[in-house]
Amino acid sequence: MTDANETYDELAGVVDLFGALTRDELHRALDELAYKQGRDTDETALSAAVEDAVEEYYLVEYEPDSADHTLLTVGPVAFPMLPPNAEDLPHIMDVERRAVDRDALGQQVHERLLGDAARAVNDADADRVEHLLDVSYDLEAWAPVEVEAARARLDEALEDKTAGRQ
């Protein structure tokens, strides 16, 4: 795995093989993958990459009604790609493919976007505001949700920032 976006897309590719995984299952899958690639697993770097992929919306948390744990699934900005040797993971791991309720997932990610947008605006974090604005467009194309409220807040924050510079 090389640059961050490619790493995140590869993480999304591994998750996509299964539909959704717990964090522990994803770590096990990545351990297996490292072994198949002849590498050692750097647990600290691996955990950081997963958390960063979630932060950037390449992976998103999903809480199905029927489960008592949070799953990770492919997020709206990801272009899932399989890292070398990943195609064997479903045969190695004892994890059934999971179906994801796109409506429920879309609503959960939309709620997260609203919270993230509010924090970015309150923190006057222009880079995060711009990123979340991009995410809002991806989210709307990815799931059956309307994100006008979040987008309007983000657009307004950018306009205020631009107007303040003049």
Backbone as a chain_set.jsonl record, in Angstrom:
{"seq": "MTDANETYDELAGVVDLFGALTRDELHRALDELAYKQGRDTDETALSAAVEDAVEEYYLVEYEPDSADHTLLTVGPVAFPMLPPNAEDLPHIMDVERRAVDRDALGQQVHERLLGDAARAVNDADADRVEHLLDVSYDLEAWAPVEVEAARARLDEALEDKTAGRQ", "coords": {"N": [[0.849, -1.173, 0.0], [0.54, 2.198, -0.842], [0.287, 5.531, -1.286], [-1.914, 7.573, 0.804], [-4.667, 7.77, -0.074], [-4.827, 5.604, -1.857], [-4.238, 3.545, -0.088], [-6.497, 3.743, 1.606], [-8.506, 3.142, -0.269], [-7.785, 0.523, -0.809], [-8.211, -0.635, 1.698], [-10.971, -0.318, 1.731], [-11.544, -2.006, -0.387], [-10.919, -4.538, 0.691], [-12.838, -4.674, 2.747], [-15.119, -4.572, 1.167], [-15.154, -7.076, -0.022], [-16.476, -8.603, 1.83], [-18.797, -7.275, 2.391], [-19.397, -6.067, 4.898], [-17.468, -5.56, 7.844], [-16.418, -6.24, 11.216], [-14.246, -4.199, 13.25], [-12.278, -5.822, 14.402], [-12.425, -8.096, 12.737], [-11.61, -6.935, 10.32], [-8.978, -6.24, 10.977], [-7.955, -8.819, 11.389], [-8.251, -9.827, 8.781], [-6.467, -8.144, 7.436], [-4.099, -8.864, 8.696], [-3.89, -11.516, 7.782], [-3.629, -10.963, 5.074], [-1.202, -9.548, 5.006], [0.508, -11.611, 5.79], [0.177, -13.362, 3.593], [1.393, -11.763, 1.719], [3.948, -11.786, 2.536], [4.803, -10.031, 4.522], [5.321, -8.339, 7.671], [2.885, -7.387, 10.104], [2.16, -4.127, 11.013], [0.732, -3.155, 13.695], [0.085, -0.684, 14.903], [0.283, 1.203, 12.807], [-1.591, 0.077, 11.124], [-4.005, 0.277, 12.612], [-4.157, 3.065, 12.766], [-4.426, 3.699, 10.037], [-6.917, 2.56, 9.453], [-8.591, 4.057, 11.153], [-8.141, 6.618, 10.084], [-9.176, 6.221, 7.509], [-11.851, 5.925, 8.133], [-12.343, 8.455, 9.238], [-12.044, 10.021, 6.951], [-14.119, 9.178, 5.358], [-13.825, 6.979, 3.66], [-14.199, 4.483, 4.647], [-17.071, 3.607, 6.521], [-18.909, 3.646, 9.576], [-21.358, 1.304, 10.479], [-24.363, 0.517, 11.947], [-26.217, -2.058, 12.244], [-29.677, -2.907, 12.77], [-30.1, -5.475, 13.684], [-27.82, -6.321, 14.949], [-25.401, -6.431, 17.605], [-23.132, -5.004, 17.494], [-20.831, -2.673, 16.006], [-20.252, -2.279, 12.573], [-17.894, -1.983, 9.88], [-18.118, -0.546, 6.701], [-17.94, 0.014, 3.142], [-17.347, 3.368, 2.28], [-18.727, 6.563, 1.078], [-16.786, 8.003, -0.431], [-14.978, 6.225, -1.357], [-13.153, 4.252, -3.72], [-13.208, 1.217, -4.093], [-10.52, -1.058, -4.183], [-8.746, -4.028, -4.766], [-6.043, -5.136, -2.844], [-2.938, -6.837, -3.652], [-3.295, -10.378, -3.596], [-5.606, -10.378, -2.048], [-7.979, -11.498, -2.906], [-8.229, -14.074, -1.989], [-9.024, -13.946, 0.639], [-11.831, -14.303, 1.493], [-11.967, -17.082, 1.423], [-10.184, -17.86, 3.318], [-10.859, -16.708, 5.747], [-13.347, -17.151, 8.266], [-15.894, -15.759, 7.787], [-19.037, -14.74, 7.033], [-20.501, -13.246, 4.118], [-21.909, -10.071, 4.462], [-25.016, -8.398, 4.216], [-25.899, -5.041, 3.585], [-28.073, -2.59, 4.711], [-28.899, -0.164, 2.671], [-30.476, 2.149, 2.898], [-30.705, 2.585, 5.686], [-27.973, 2.739, 6.308], [-27.254, 4.971, 4.75], [-28.717, 6.995, 6.073], [-27.469, 6.918, 8.602], [-24.845, 7.705, 7.942], [-25.395, 10.211, 6.901], [-26.308, 11.55, 9.206], [-23.938, 11.541, 10.657], [-22.393, 13.153, 8.954], [-23.735, 15.61, 9.246], [-23.094, 16.209, 11.935], [-20.269, 16.275, 11.782], [-19.982, 18.388, 9.99], [-21.014, 20.525, 11.474], [-19.116, 20.653, 13.553], [-16.769, 21.248, 12.067], [-17.409, 23.743, 10.977], [-17.836, 25.242, 13.326], [-15.255, 25.093, 14.352], [-13.954, 26.556, 12.511], [-12.5, 25.325, 10.47], [-11.302, 25.347, 7.553], [-10.188, 23.585, 5.637], [-11.275, 21.105, 6.384], [-13.977, 21.724, 6.116], [-14.138, 22.092, 3.327], [-13.447, 19.487, 2.48], [-15.603, 18.033, 3.593], [-17.691, 19.155, 2.192], [-17.186, 18.128, -0.363], [-17.573, 15.424, 0.312], [-20.304, 15.521, 0.837], [-21.497, 15.688, -1.692], [-20.647, 13.25, -2.799], [-21.885, 11.509, -1.004], [-24.605, 11.926, -1.473], [-24.866, 10.895, -4.042], [-24.234, 8.293, -3.517], [-25.945, 7.157, -1.626], [-29.456, 6.913, -0.765], [-30.153, 9.694, 0.196], [-30.813, 13.087, 1.182], [-28.844, 15.876, 1.318], [-28.963, 18.618, 1.684], [-29.113, 20.418, 3.884], [-26.722, 20.084, 5.36], [-24.902, 20.676, 3.309], [-25.586, 23.333, 2.693], [-24.867, 24.613, 5.059], [-22.112, 24.156, 5.067], [-21.357, 25.387, 2.631], [-22.055, 28.032, 3.245], [-20.257, 28.562, 5.314], [-17.837, 28.471, 3.907], [-18.236, 30.602, 2.129], [-18.413, 32.723, 3.947], [-15.826, 32.643, 4.946], [-14.359, 33.227, 2.636], [-15.378, 35.776, 2.059], [-14.46, 37.135, 4.277], [-11.778, 37.324, 3.755], [-11.503, 39.228, 1.832]], "CA": [[0.0, 0.0, 0.0], [1.409, 3.363, -0.996], [-0.24, 6.793, -0.761], [-3.041, 7.426, 1.729], [-5.922, 7.491, -0.773], [-4.759, 4.233, -2.355], [-4.354, 2.691, 1.093], [-7.897, 3.755, 2.022], [-9.264, 2.407, -1.278], [-7.472, -0.894, -0.608], [-8.965, -1.047, 2.892], [-12.361, -0.43, 1.283], [-11.618, -3.21, -1.215], [-10.959, -5.694, 1.586], [-14.155, -4.675, 3.392], [-16.114, -4.834, 0.13], [-15.208, -8.524, -0.238], [-17.354, -9.196, 2.831], [-19.973, -6.431, 2.586], [-19.124, -5.289, 6.108], [-16.643, -6.279, 8.814], [-16.094, -5.566, 12.471], [-12.853, -3.757, 13.246], [-11.439, -6.997, 14.668], [-12.375, -8.907, 11.521], [-10.78, -6.233, 9.344], [-7.587, -6.405, 11.398], [-7.577, -10.211, 11.084], [-8.111, -9.935, 7.326], [-5.239, -7.461, 7.036], [-3.011, -9.727, 9.164], [-3.806, -12.62, 6.813], [-3.138, -10.404, 3.823], [0.225, -9.275, 5.193], [1.173, -12.915, 5.787], [0.193, -13.829, 2.202], [2.303, -10.902, 0.962], [5.284, -11.942, 3.093], [5.159, -8.861, 5.33], [4.853, -8.293, 9.049], [1.822, -6.411, 10.324], [2.42, -3.028, 11.95], [-0.592, -2.934, 14.285], [-0.15, 0.745, 15.145], [0.028, 1.833, 11.51], [-2.833, -0.487, 10.627], [-5.103, 0.916, 13.349], [-4.214, 4.467, 12.35], [-4.95, 3.759, 8.67], [-8.355, 2.277, 9.513], [-9.26, 5.228, 11.747], [-8.08, 7.703, 9.104], [-10.117, 5.888, 6.428], [-13.179, 6.247, 8.665], [-12.4, 9.919, 9.356], [-12.129, 10.605, 5.614], [-15.31, 8.621, 4.719], [-13.545, 5.846, 2.774], [-14.945, 3.466, 5.381], [-18.036, 4.221, 7.432], [-19.477, 2.761, 10.573], [-22.738, 0.889, 10.212], [-24.952, -0.166, 13.097], [-27.458, -2.714, 11.829], [-30.664, -3.124, 13.832], [-30.064, -6.846, 14.163], [-26.514, -6.681, 15.506], [-25.021, -5.731, 18.83], [-21.802, -4.434, 17.293], [-20.673, -1.769, 14.874], [-19.526, -2.813, 11.429], [-17.333, -1.038, 8.92], [-18.45, -0.853, 5.32], [-17.363, 0.951, 2.172], [-17.921, 4.695, 2.387], [-19.113, 7.257, -0.15], [-15.693, 8.551, -1.234], [-14.063, 5.137, -1.712], [-13.124, 3.5, -4.969], [-12.592, -0.007, -3.581], [-9.613, -1.817, -5.029], [-8.158, -5.134, -4.017], [-4.591, -5.247, -2.799], [-2.491, -8.154, -4.114], [-3.613, -11.582, -2.814], [-6.799, -10.204, -1.217], [-9.108, -12.287, -3.409], [-8.318, -15.331, -1.237], [-9.464, -13.722, 2.023], [-13.096, -14.95, 1.858], [-11.752, -18.517, 1.588], [-9.328, -18.052, 4.486], [-11.552, -16.257, 6.961], [-14.66, -17.73, 8.519], [-16.806, -14.628, 7.919], [-20.053, -14.728, 5.983], [-20.752, -11.953, 3.484], [-23.013, -9.376, 5.118], [-25.794, -7.437, 3.44], [-26.001, -3.74, 4.245], [-29.295, -1.85, 4.391], [-28.407, 1.11, 2.14], [-31.265, 3.257, 3.429], [-30.271, 2.816, 7.075], [-26.578, 3.19, 6.262], [-27.264, 6.349, 4.243], [-29.179, 7.877, 7.153], [-26.435, 6.97, 9.629], [-23.727, 8.506, 7.439], [-25.903, 11.576, 6.808], [-26.281, 12.108, 10.562], [-22.531, 11.796, 10.973], [-21.975, 14.318, 8.164], [-24.28, 16.805, 9.89], [-22.275, 16.484, 13.124], [-18.928, 16.666, 11.349], [-20.093, 19.723, 9.388], [-21.178, 21.498, 12.568], [-17.814, 20.805, 14.225], [-15.823, 21.921, 11.174], [-17.816, 25.151, 10.891], [-17.55, 25.853, 14.634], [-13.798, 25.174, 14.51], [-13.447, 27.361, 11.388], [-11.515, 24.462, 9.807], [-11.647, 25.486, 6.135], [-9.834, 22.363, 4.904], [-12.271, 20.073, 6.709], [-15.23, 22.164, 5.505], [-14.05, 21.766, 1.896], [-13.516, 18.03, 2.342], [-16.959, 17.59, 3.891], [-18.523, 19.578, 1.07], [-16.991, 17.078, -1.371], [-18.231, 14.22, 0.821], [-21.758, 15.678, 0.725], [-21.881, 15.329, -3.065], [-20.451, 11.806, -2.937], [-22.892, 10.838, -0.191], [-25.902, 12.017, -2.141], [-24.829, 9.973, -5.176], [-23.954, 6.961, -2.986], [-27.05, 6.65, -0.81], [-30.707, 7.65, -0.98], [-30.323, 10.745, 1.201], [-30.737, 14.48, 0.731], [-27.908, 16.498, 2.258], [-28.967, 20.066, 1.473], [-28.873, 21.175, 5.122], [-25.279, 20.055, 5.626], [-24.207, 21.378, 2.224], [-25.828, 24.765, 2.852], [-24.045, 25.089, 6.184], [-20.715, 24.127, 4.628], [-21.212, 26.45, 1.628], [-22.106, 29.318, 3.946], [-18.989, 28.731, 6.036], [-16.806, 28.803, 2.909], [-18.511, 31.949, 1.639], [-18.029, 33.639, 5.013], [-14.356, 32.635, 5.017], [-13.9, 33.948, 1.456], [-15.759, 37.178, 2.212], [-13.594, 37.678, 5.319], [-10.425, 37.533, 3.204], [-11.475, 40.352, 0.894]], "C": [[0.893, 1.235, 0.0], [0.76, 4.618, -0.432], [-1.531, 6.568, 0.024], [-4.334, 7.07, 1.006], [-5.947, 6.063, -1.311], [-4.881, 3.249, -1.199], [-5.811, 2.602, 1.536], [-8.767, 2.984, 1.03], [-9.004, 0.899, -1.166], [-8.168, -1.43, 0.65], [-10.431, -1.252, 2.521], [-12.539, -1.675, 0.414], [-11.697, -4.476, -0.379], [-12.331, -5.787, 2.251], [-15.232, -5.063, 2.379], [-16.23, -6.325, -0.189], [-16.241, -9.194, 0.663], [-18.656, -8.421, 3.03], [-19.799, -5.498, 3.768], [-18.334, -6.187, 7.061], [-16.597, -5.519, 10.126], [-14.654, -5.083, 12.361], [-11.908, -4.934, 13.479], [-11.311, -7.884, 13.435], [-11.512, -8.249, 10.451], [-9.305, -6.375, 9.709], [-7.102, -7.825, 11.118], [-7.352, -10.394, 9.594], [-6.805, -9.297, 6.866], [-3.999, -8.202, 7.535], [-2.792, -10.881, 8.188], [-3.206, -12.138, 5.497], [-1.639, -10.119, 3.909], [1.02, -10.58, 5.15], [1.291, -13.44, 4.357], [1.161, -13.019, 1.339], [3.735, -10.977, 1.491], [5.751, -10.747, 3.906], [4.711, -9.074, 6.763], [3.788, -7.218, 9.15], [2.279, -5.39, 11.359], [1.063, -2.619, 12.51], [-0.91, -1.454, 14.493], [-0.494, 1.462, 13.847], [-1.3, 1.356, 10.934], [-4.042, 0.162, 11.302], [-5.269, 2.365, 12.925], [-4.806, 4.592, 10.944], [-6.456, 3.511, 8.656], [-9.095, 3.491, 10.076], [-9.249, 6.413, 10.79], [-9.051, 7.464, 7.952], [-11.554, 6.176, 6.868], [-13.345, 7.764, 8.731], [-12.641, 10.583, 7.999], [-13.29, 10.063, 4.783], [-15.015, 7.579, 3.64], [-14.197, 4.586, 3.344], [-15.915, 4.201, 6.287], [-18.541, 3.169, 8.399], [-20.943, 2.521, 10.256], [-23.222, 0.103, 11.425], [-26.273, -0.784, 12.664], [-28.381, -2.937, 13.022], [-30.508, -4.489, 14.478], [-28.743, -7.242, 14.827], [-26.23, -5.875, 16.76], [-23.622, -5.135, 18.723], [-21.798, -3.555, 16.036], [-19.839, -2.448, 13.798], [-18.91, -1.669, 10.641], [-17.744, -1.505, 7.539], [-17.862, 0.232, 4.423], [-18.103, 2.277, 2.244], [-18.121, 5.378, 1.051], [-17.959, 7.796, -0.986], [-14.741, 7.476, -1.746], [-14.256, 4.661, -3.141], [-12.432, 2.187, -4.62], [-11.717, -0.696, -4.618], [-8.952, -2.886, -4.176], [-6.643, -5.053, -4.022], [-4.186, -6.64, -3.283], [-2.81, -9.243, -3.087], [-4.878, -11.467, -1.969], [-7.954, -11.091, -1.659], [-9.272, -13.615, -2.668], [-8.89, -15.159, 0.164], [-10.809, -14.361, 2.363], [-12.955, -16.465, 2.069], [-10.955, -18.824, 2.854], [-10.082, -17.758, 5.773], [-12.929, -16.894, 7.069], [-15.649, -16.592, 8.813], [-17.753, -14.664, 6.725], [-20.166, -13.32, 5.392], [-21.994, -11.345, 4.129], [-23.701, -8.426, 4.145], [-25.912, -6.161, 4.266], [-27.276, -3.061, 3.77], [-28.871, -0.437, 3.975], [-29.183, 2.313, 2.675], [-30.806, 3.605, 4.841], [-28.839, 3.336, 7.112], [-26.503, 4.642, 5.791], [-27.684, 7.336, 5.315], [-28.114, 8.02, 8.243], [-25.261, 7.845, 9.191], [-24.153, 9.966, 7.3], [-25.874, 12.261, 8.18], [-24.847, 12.425, 10.993], [-22.032, 13.034, 10.23], [-22.49, 15.61, 8.791], [-23.446, 17.192, 11.115], [-20.879, 16.948, 12.76], [-18.933, 18.076, 10.749], [-20.209, 20.787, 10.472], [-19.852, 21.728, 13.282], [-16.815, 21.568, 13.356], [-16.136, 23.408, 11.058], [-17.485, 25.862, 12.198], [-16.057, 26.036, 14.871], [-13.145, 26.065, 13.456], [-12.314, 26.632, 10.662], [-11.847, 24.407, 8.313], [-11.315, 24.232, 5.338], [-10.862, 21.266, 5.136], [-13.62, 20.438, 6.096], [-15.225, 21.805, 4.017], [-14.155, 20.267, 1.663], [-14.948, 17.535, 2.559], [-17.946, 18.023, 2.816], [-18.412, 18.565, -0.071], [-17.702, 15.791, -0.958], [-19.741, 14.326, 0.634], [-22.245, 15.314, -0.679], [-21.744, 13.832, -3.285], [-21.54, 11.036, -2.194], [-24.247, 10.827, -0.887], [-25.981, 11.072, -3.344], [-24.768, 8.516, -4.71], [-25.13, 6.34, -2.253], [-28.299, 7.49, -1.045], [-30.975, 8.658, 0.146], [-30.219, 12.105, 0.534], [-29.885, 15.21, 1.762], [-27.865, 18.021, 2.126], [-28.618, 20.85, 2.726], [-27.381, 21.223, 5.444], [-24.526, 20.856, 4.57], [-24.384, 22.887, 2.355], [-24.966, 25.337, 3.968], [-22.569, 25.158, 5.786], [-20.448, 25.23, 3.593], [-21.17, 27.822, 2.29], [-20.797, 29.58, 4.688], [-17.864, 29.102, 5.067], [-16.996, 30.208, 2.377], [-18.111, 32.992, 2.673], [-16.512, 33.752, 5.092], [-13.785, 33.442, 3.846], [-14.207, 35.442, 1.588], [-14.868, 37.85, 3.265], [-12.196, 37.982, 4.833], [-10.348, 38.786, 2.334], [-11.235, 41.658, 1.57]], "O": [[1.873, 1.31, 0.742], [0.685, 4.765, 0.788], [-2.158, 5.514, -0.076], [-5.037, 6.153, 1.432], [-6.972, 5.386, -1.23], [-5.558, 2.228, -1.322], [-6.309, 1.51, 1.811], [-9.668, 2.251, 1.438], [-9.905, 0.094, -1.402], [-8.658, -2.559, 0.653], [-11.057, -2.228, 2.936], [-13.58, -2.328, 0.478], [-12.458, -5.388, -0.702], [-12.919, -6.867, 2.309], [-16.156, -5.806, 2.71], [-17.3, -6.786, -0.586], [-16.812, -10.224, 0.306], [-19.531, -8.872, 3.769], [-20.024, -4.293, 3.661], [-18.508, -7.405, 7.08], [-16.723, -4.295, 10.147], [-13.921, -5.515, 11.471], [-10.864, -5.036, 12.834], [-10.223, -8.367, 13.121], [-10.764, -8.932, 9.752], [-8.471, -6.606, 8.833], [-5.975, -8.02, 10.665], [-6.385, -11.035, 9.18], [-6.114, -9.843, 6.006], [-2.959, -8.176, 6.878], [-1.66, -11.186, 7.814], [-2.382, -12.82, 4.887], [-0.895, -10.42, 2.976], [2.086, -10.639, 4.539], [2.354, -13.905, 3.946], [1.687, -13.525, 0.348], [4.631, -10.317, 0.964], [6.949, -10.471, 3.98], [3.829, -9.888, 7.036], [3.785, -6.256, 8.381], [2.728, -5.751, 12.447], [0.333, -1.843, 11.894], [-2.044, -1.023, 14.284], [-1.45, 2.236, 13.793], [-2.041, 2.132, 10.331], [-4.995, 0.551, 10.627], [-6.39, 2.84, 12.746], [-5.604, 5.494, 10.689], [-7.189, 4.178, 7.926], [-10.117, 3.902, 9.528], [-10.24, 7.137, 10.692], [-9.681, 8.405, 7.469], [-12.376, 6.619, 6.065], [-14.379, 8.295, 8.324], [-13.353, 11.583, 7.907], [-13.44, 10.443, 3.621], [-15.867, 7.319, 2.79], [-14.683, 3.734, 2.6], [-15.616, 5.295, 6.767], [-18.595, 1.978, 8.091], [-21.663, 3.421, 9.824], [-22.578, -0.848, 11.868], [-27.318, -0.134, 12.705], [-27.92, -3.131, 14.147], [-30.752, -4.649, 15.674], [-28.577, -8.395, 15.224], [-26.755, -4.777, 16.945], [-23.001, -4.803, 19.733], [-22.641, -3.686, 15.148], [-18.843, -3.109, 14.091], [-19.358, -0.526, 10.731], [-17.723, -2.698, 7.238], [-17.352, 1.243, 4.905], [-19.333, 2.31, 2.266], [-17.735, 4.846, 0.01], [-18.152, 8.03, -2.179], [-13.804, 7.776, -2.485], [-15.36, 4.669, -3.685], [-11.226, 2.044, -4.818], [-12.114, -0.89, -5.767], [-8.642, -2.663, -3.006], [-6.027, -4.917, -5.079], [-5.025, -7.54, -3.317], [-2.624, -9.061, -1.884], [-5.19, -12.399, -1.228], [-8.827, -11.403, -0.85], [-10.345, -14.216, -2.714], [-9.211, -16.153, 0.815], [-10.932, -14.926, 3.45], [-13.735, -17.061, 2.811], [-11.045, -19.926, 3.396], [-9.953, -18.479, 6.762], [-13.589, -17.141, 6.06], [-16.169, -16.473, 9.922], [-17.329, -14.624, 5.57], [-19.951, -12.328, 6.088], [-23.003, -12.024, 4.317], [-23.05, -7.741, 3.356], [-26.011, -6.206, 5.492], [-27.528, -2.967, 2.569], [-28.527, 0.387, 4.822], [-28.606, 3.38, 2.881], [-30.55, 4.768, 5.155], [-28.529, 4.265, 7.858], [-25.773, 5.448, 6.368], [-27.077, 8.398, 5.455], [-27.884, 9.119, 8.748], [-24.744, 8.634, 9.981], [-23.353, 10.867, 7.556], [-25.463, 13.416, 8.295], [-24.588, 13.455, 11.617], [-21.33, 13.867, 10.805], [-21.76, 16.598, 8.859], [-23.13, 18.366, 11.308], [-20.358, 17.895, 13.349], [-18.009, 18.858, 10.97], [-19.568, 21.834, 10.388], [-19.498, 22.868, 13.584], [-16.096, 22.435, 13.851], [-15.226, 24.237, 11.044], [-16.921, 26.956, 12.186], [-15.635, 27.002, 15.506], [-11.938, 26.302, 13.496], [-11.307, 27.234, 10.29], [-12.583, 23.526, 7.866], [-12.078, 23.849, 4.451], [-11.272, 20.58, 4.2], [-14.333, 19.562, 5.607], [-16.209, 21.269, 3.508], [-14.864, 19.821, 0.761], [-15.444, 16.709, 1.792], [-18.931, 17.33, 2.56], [-19.417, 18.188, -0.674], [-18.356, 15.146, -1.777], [-20.394, 13.335, 0.308], [-23.299, 14.695, -0.826], [-22.619, 13.208, -3.886], [-22.054, 10.035, -2.693], [-24.947, 9.815, -0.88], [-27.041, 10.515, -3.63], [-25.2, 7.614, -5.427], [-25.291, 5.12, -2.261], [-28.21, 8.64, -1.474], [-31.901, 8.491, 0.939], [-29.618, 12.253, -0.53], [-30.18, 15.163, 2.956], [-26.844, 18.641, 2.423], [-27.9, 21.847, 2.648], [-26.844, 22.284, 5.762], [-23.62, 21.623, 4.895], [-23.432, 23.64, 2.151], [-24.403, 26.424, 3.832], [-21.869, 26.109, 6.132], [-19.434, 25.924, 3.671], [-20.349, 28.668, 1.937], [-20.293, 30.703, 4.683], [-17.033, 29.955, 5.378], [-16.021, 30.936, 2.191], [-17.539, 34.026, 2.328], [-15.979, 34.845, 5.285], [-12.858, 34.234, 4.019], [-13.365, 36.277, 1.256], [-14.56, 39.035, 3.137], [-11.497, 38.805, 5.423], [-9.269, 39.34, 2.121], [-11.186, 42.696, 0.909]]}, "num_chains": 1, "name": "protein.A"}
